[in-house]
């Protein structure tokens, strides 16, 4: 147990020292949002507002899409700052526009098959999956950049 605690503290310290503050804050905000949505989504499933299978499949699909959308930001090692930073590139801008379009039209897209509380619950599940996918994709890229730069 103590070994795990040491490893976690070392990882957090490496992250704090070598990842740009704005990127760390964005990841922290994603974690908070994911946790809040996880509680809400769990409540919606337990209270019967949405079927568990529908929720799980929507969440899984949205997480995969979120992983793809994490491509929005180019994550790289900045030589002068000696930190991992993120920058929006041209492909990222296109993905961001598509992402906003899906978020705005999410309810319209799914109201053909779902309605009422089930539609609202499904929308929150899709949102949480997208955010989790973006968080995981960004985290994986950060870890890759840190490894490549032997940090």
ABEGO torsion letter per residue (X at the ends): XAAAAAAAAAAAAAAAAABBAAAAAAAAAAAAAAAAAAAAAAAAAAAGABBAAAAAAAAAAAAAAAAAAAAABBBBBBAAAGBBBBBBBAAAAAAAAAAAAAAAAAAAAAAAABBEAAAAAAAAAAAAAAAAAAAAAAAAAAAAAAAAAGX
